[in-house]
């Protein structure tokens, strides 16, 4: 199990780094502006469970603690110095599994520019470097934007999980995709990462 401290990952114009206390105003604005945009896709607690309210400072502390314990790698996406989204590997299991689940979201006004697949590739590579064997993505079949990310990164389709997560008021089916550390990673985003360049759309 990793005991490393989270560090920034930078390649060209894209930086993936831990959330910081000084990000509070930018984070709260980003979340508020994208509330409706993200609602159909974000998992939440089902009814009957106590709401997990958490202040910003507590969230930053939780992210650091989970990273130190090797349970989650939670990062934000920064482009040209601006906070634009989130990418995380959560639900990490070590032992014989060495697996985690990759999730991501982006500010609506920055969607479609290749930022998410690039940031996801950065964090996936770090997850493998830190000892994970398998990383999966679970996404609703209706989420075409997320499926585009999956395809660009070459994750394998492992099938449908029925009523897998509680999202937008109901238990939703999710398609699951995976990549293991020993599989060859091909495609333009892995090549850009290897060459240290970012998508032309960010210029």
Secondary structure, 3 states (H helix, E strand, C coil): CCCCCCCCEEECCEEEECCCHHHHHHHHHHHHHCHHHHHCCCECCCCCCCCCCCCHHHHHHHHHHHHHCCCCEEEEEEECCEEEEEEEEEEEECCCCCEEEEEEEECHHHCCCCHHHHHHHHHHHHHHHCCCCEEEEEECCCCHHHHHHHHHHCCEEEEEEEEEEEECCEEEEEEEEEEECCCCCCCHHHHHHHHCCCCHHHC
